[in-house]
Amino acid sequence: MHRRTLGAAAAAFALGTLPRPGAAQDWPSRPIRIVLPVPPGGGTDILGRIVQPHLQERLGQPVLIENRAGGGMTIGTNIVAKAEPDGHTMLMIDTAIAVNPHLYRNLPYDTQRDLQPVALAATAPVILVTTPSFPPNTVAELLAYVRANPGRVNFASGGNGTSTHLSGELLRHVGSLDIVHVPYQGTGPGVAALLGGHTQMMFAGISSTRPHVEAGRLKAIAVTGESRSASMPQVPTFAEAGLPQMDAETIWGFWLPAATPPAIGERFARELTAVLAMPAVKQRVAELGFVPRGGTPAAYGARFQAELAKWGPIVRAAGVQAG
């Protein structure tokens, strides 16, 4: 058994499927590719491009952003899961990393076997907005109104299984509500439908809804999270409004192929944490409604496990299946 194990390891080394000695010390030795499994323009893309130039400066190598959207973020994730484990191909992804294992029956990768968590980059509350004509103005009024009108209130989302959808499902679950889900092809179209009066409410990111709230085109009811958002401090949290179970929050983090030497992930986590602590970065991130985080691979791994456990029952209760 020992000889067979050594022989397999030698073969893997020869084929380049195992990290070579010194890989961690020499890292990075060429440009780093950060795969974003989303189209340009969304929260993941914006956050990635904020930290990109600072990471590049600190790591001493070009940092390239590559958008590889499709398949509910599974296409870009699979690229990294199957990449050379040398630290030069990374993944940046949001809460979908913890949702997709419940959502897809046949993922082309195993998240916990093929990937390793590196660092929590940021979190962001999700805001519940409604049309101005929708009668409720508070969470309590909303719960009472929906219960008095079962099956007659609908909510838009950016698509089945997205954070905007699952936040609505969480509200349905914790509030014991009968509400109707109306999926759209992305957050932008969902917000547009809400603005056009085709739906009545929606969970979305603050950066995509704040201009409409400030212009009076949408009405803000509450935000998720432990405290009020610095970018919209006038909006109460769900916890303040008596619904602390609404702990939906979008999280963004970095991942590497599982066989990557842990020292590479630890180095990247330190550099990312330093970047997120820069005053200019903190200010820009906060202006967009994000909360900069950082931290160790172990801390992000623990957060991932908590998110994985939280969203499983919600996905099952909603009966959502993406493939």
C-alpha positions as a printed Julia matrix, in Angstrom:
323×3 Matrix{Float64}:
   0.0    0.0     0.0
   2.82   2.38    0.9
   4.63   1.7    -2.41
   1.41   2.19   -4.38
   0.74   5.49   -2.6
   4.25   6.74   -3.3
   3.98   5.65   -6.92
   0.68   7.48   -7.38
   2.12  10.61   -5.8
   5.17  10.46   -8.06
   2.97  10.07  -11.12
   0.79  12.98  -10.04
   3.87  15.11   -9.48
   5.18  14.26  -12.93
   1.87  15.19  -14.51
   1.81  18.47  -12.65
  -1.33  17.69  -10.64
   0.38  18.12   -7.29
   1.97  21.37   -6.12
   5.74  21.31   -6.48
   8.06  21.99   -3.52
   8.57  25.69   -3.01
   5.28  26.58   -4.75
   4.03  28.5    -1.73
   7.33  30.36   -1.21
   7.55  31.35   -4.88
   3.94  32.49   -5.13
   2.94  34.5    -7.06
   5.36  33.86   -9.92
   3.09  35.03  -12.75
  -0.22  36.89  -13.24
  -3.1   35.85  -11.0
  -6.45  35.21  -12.64
  -9.52  35.92  -10.51
 -12.57  34.27  -12.04
 -15.89  35.97  -11.36
 -18.77  33.61  -12.25
 -21.05  36.57  -13.06
 -21.49  39.14  -15.84
 -19.83  42.56  -15.53
 -21.59  45.25  -13.53
 -23.06  43.45  -10.51
 -21.93  43.52   -6.89
 -19.35  40.76   -7.3
 -17.81  42.46  -10.31
 -17.76  45.89   -8.66
 -16.16  44.58   -5.47
 -13.58  42.56   -7.37
 -12.5   45.57   -9.41
 -12.23  47.76   -6.32
  -9.65  45.47   -4.68
  -7.91  44.39   -7.91
  -5.36  47.23   -8.31
  -4.41  47.16   -4.63
  -3.91  43.4    -4.62
  -1.8   43.77   -7.74
   0.43  46.3    -6.02
   0.85  44.25   -2.87
   1.42  40.92   -4.62
   3.81  42.26   -7.24
   2.11  40.53  -10.16
  -0.74  41.5   -12.51
  -4.16  40.55  -11.16
  -6.58  39.85  -13.99
 -10.37  39.82  -13.6
 -12.15  37.3   -15.81
 -15.97  37.21  -15.99
 -17.2   33.67  -16.73
 -20.93  33.84  -16.18
 -23.53  31.15  -16.7
 -25.15  28.15  -15.1
 -26.11  29.97  -11.91
 -22.42  30.69  -11.26
 -21.47  27.04  -11.68
 -19.49  27.51  -14.92
 -16.95  29.92  -13.47
 -16.8   27.96  -10.21
 -16.04  24.75  -12.09
 -13.19  26.44  -13.97
 -11.45  27.17  -10.68
 -12.32  23.81   -9.13
 -10.53  22.1   -12.05
  -7.64  24.6   -12.32
  -3.98  23.93  -11.55
  -3.64  24.16   -7.73
  -0.76  26.62   -7.8
  -2.57  29.73   -6.53
  -2.67  31.53   -9.86
  -6.35  30.87  -10.57
  -8.83  32.01   -7.92
 -12.58  32.32   -7.56
 -14.52  35.24   -6.13
 -18.17  34.42   -5.52
 -21.12  35.45   -3.38
 -23.57  33.42   -1.25
 -24.25  31.15   -4.24
 -21.25  29.07   -3.15
 -23.34  27.9    -0.16
 -26.67  27.73   -1.99
 -25.76  25.85   -5.16
 -24.97  22.52   -3.43
 -28.64  22.47   -2.34
 -29.98  23.9    -5.57
 -28.3   21.64   -8.14
 -28.58  17.86   -8.14
 -25.58  17.34  -10.42
 -22.92  19.98   -9.89
 -19.81  19.36  -12.02
 -17.69  19.79   -8.89
 -17.91  19.08   -5.17
 -17.54  22.37   -3.32
 -16.0   20.92   -0.19
 -13.82  18.36   -1.97
 -12.59  20.45   -4.92
 -12.29  23.96   -3.43
 -10.84  25.57   -0.33
 -12.07  28.81    1.28
  -9.5   31.6     1.41
 -10.97  34.81    2.79
 -14.26  36.55    3.41
 -14.07  39.76    1.38
 -17.26  41.59    2.28
 -20.85  41.25    3.34
 -23.86  43.34    2.45
 -27.34  43.59    3.83
 -30.3   42.95    1.57
 -33.01  45.59    1.47
 -36.74  44.99    1.04
 -38.26  47.61   -1.24
 -41.79  48.04   -2.5
 -43.68  50.19   -4.95
 -44.76  53.55   -3.49
 -48.43  52.57   -3.86
 -48.04  49.37   -1.86
 -49.92  50.13    1.42
 -47.5   48.8     4.11
 -44.77  51.12    5.35
 -43.27  48.93    8.08
 -42.49  45.25    8.61
 -45.42  44.88   11.02
 -47.79  46.46    8.49
 -46.38  44.26    5.75
 -46.94  41.05    7.72
 -50.49  42.08    8.59
 -51.29  43.07    5.01
 -49.95  39.86    3.46
 -51.78  37.7     6.0
 -54.98  39.54    5.19
 -54.36  39.0     1.46
 -52.95  35.48    1.09
 -51.66  34.67   -2.37
 -52.3   38.19   -3.64
 -48.9   39.77   -2.93
 -45.97  38.99   -5.2
 -42.25  39.6    -5.03
 -39.73  39.91   -7.85
 -36.29  38.33   -7.87
 -33.24  38.09  -10.09
 -34.02  34.45  -10.84
 -34.67  31.1    -9.18
 -32.16  30.33   -6.48
 -30.56  33.79   -6.39
 -30.05  35.65   -3.13
 -32.91  37.98   -4.07
 -35.17  34.95   -4.44
 -34.05  33.12   -1.31
 -34.39  36.24    0.82
 -38.05  36.31   -0.2
 -38.35  32.61    0.59
 -36.81  33.25    4.0
 -39.42  35.93    4.65
 -42.13  33.52    3.56
 -40.73  30.91    5.94
 -40.14  33.0     9.07
 -43.32  35.03    8.62
 -45.54  32.07    7.62
 -46.67  34.07    4.59
 -48.43  33.14    1.36
 -46.59  35.26   -1.23
 -46.0   34.65   -4.93
 -42.52  34.56   -6.45
 -41.99  36.2    -9.87
 -38.47  35.44  -11.21
 -36.65  37.64  -13.73
 -33.41  37.2   -15.64
 -31.23  39.19  -13.28
 -31.57  41.78  -10.54
 -31.72  44.65  -13.04
 -34.81  43.33  -14.86
 -36.4   42.51  -11.51
 -35.93  46.08  -10.27
 -37.24  47.39  -13.61
 -40.38  45.27  -13.24
 -40.88  46.61   -9.73
 -40.44  50.19  -10.93
 -43.01  49.5   -13.65
 -45.55  48.29  -11.11
 -45.56  44.71  -12.42
 -44.64  43.38   -8.98
 -45.15  44.74   -5.48
 -41.93  44.12   -3.6
 -38.41  42.79   -3.94
 -35.28  42.01   -1.98
 -32.19  43.48   -3.63
 -28.81  45.0    -2.94
 -28.65  48.54   -1.63
 -26.42  49.69   -4.47
 -29.08  48.77   -7.06
 -32.04  50.3    -5.21
 -30.82  53.3    -3.22
 -31.08  55.81   -6.13
 -34.71  54.77   -6.68
 -35.53  55.05   -2.97
 -33.93  58.49   -2.76
 -35.89  59.61   -5.83
 -39.18  58.34   -4.36
 -39.64  55.68   -7.05
 -39.37  52.89   -4.48
 -40.13  52.61   -0.79
 -37.68  51.0     1.65
 -39.18  48.78    4.34
 -36.21  47.19    6.15
 -32.69  45.84    5.73
 -31.15  42.6     6.9
 -28.0   42.53    9.0
 -26.94  43.15   12.57
 -27.08  46.92   12.31
 -28.4   49.62   10.0
 -26.56  50.17    6.75
 -24.18  53.12    6.79
 -25.32  54.0     3.27
 -29.03  54.05    4.24
 -29.1   54.69    7.99
 -32.73  55.82    7.94
 -33.95  52.32    7.1
 -34.53  50.02   10.12
 -33.27  46.47   10.33
 -35.61  43.5    10.39
 -34.33  42.75   13.89
 -35.39  46.2    15.06
 -38.78  45.55   13.49
 -39.25  42.35   15.46
 -38.15  39.79   12.87
 -34.56  38.85   13.84
 -34.84  35.55   11.94
 -34.46  37.56    8.71
 -30.7   37.19    8.8
 -30.23  36.96    5.04
 -27.02  38.67    4.05
 -24.98  38.46    0.88
 -21.4   37.37    1.48
 -18.47  37.5    -0.93
 -15.3   35.49   -0.61
 -12.29  34.05   -2.4
 -11.6   30.38   -3.1
  -8.75  28.27   -4.48
  -8.55  24.71   -5.84
  -8.49  22.31   -2.92
  -4.94  21.0    -3.49
  -3.39  24.48   -3.4
  -0.8   24.77   -0.59
  -2.55  26.35    2.41
   0.29  28.87    2.79
  -0.81  30.51   -0.48
  -4.35  31.01    0.77
  -3.05  32.36    4.08
  -0.8   34.86    2.3
  -3.63  36.02    0.04
  -5.96  36.38    3.03
  -3.43  38.64    4.8
  -2.98  40.82    1.71
  -6.73  41.07    1.1
  -7.36  42.0     4.72
  -4.74  44.76    4.45
  -6.32  46.07    1.24
  -9.81  46.15    2.81
  -8.39  48.14    5.73
  -7.13  50.93    3.46
  -9.15  54.12    4.16
  -9.92  54.79    0.49
 -11.05  51.21   -0.08
 -13.15  51.17    3.1
 -14.86  54.38    2.08
 -15.58  53.25   -1.48
 -16.86  49.86   -0.34
 -19.1   51.43    2.3
 -20.52  53.95   -0.17
 -21.77  51.03   -2.25
 -23.44  49.34    0.72
 -20.79  46.68    1.39
 -19.18  45.94    4.75
 -15.45  45.11    4.28
 -14.4   42.0     6.19
 -11.16  40.11    5.55
  -9.83  37.49    7.96
  -8.37  34.0     7.85
  -9.23  30.98    5.7
 -10.46  29.2     8.83
 -12.85  32.01    9.71
 -14.28  32.11    6.2
 -14.58  28.33    6.17
 -16.65  28.47    9.36
 -18.88  31.16    7.88
 -19.36  29.05    4.74
 -20.43  26.04    6.82
 -22.97  28.2     8.67
 -24.38  29.52    5.4
 -24.5   26.01    3.93
 -26.54  24.8     6.92
 -28.85  27.84    6.87
 -29.89  27.79    3.23
 -30.49  24.05    2.85
 -33.87  24.04    4.68
 -34.97  27.21    2.88
 -34.21  25.78   -0.56
 -36.0   22.52    0.31
 -39.03  24.31    1.76
 -39.31  26.45   -1.37
 -39.07  23.38   -3.59
 -36.47  25.12   -5.73
 -34.42  22.97   -8.1
 -32.18  24.41  -10.78
 -30.89  21.26  -12.39
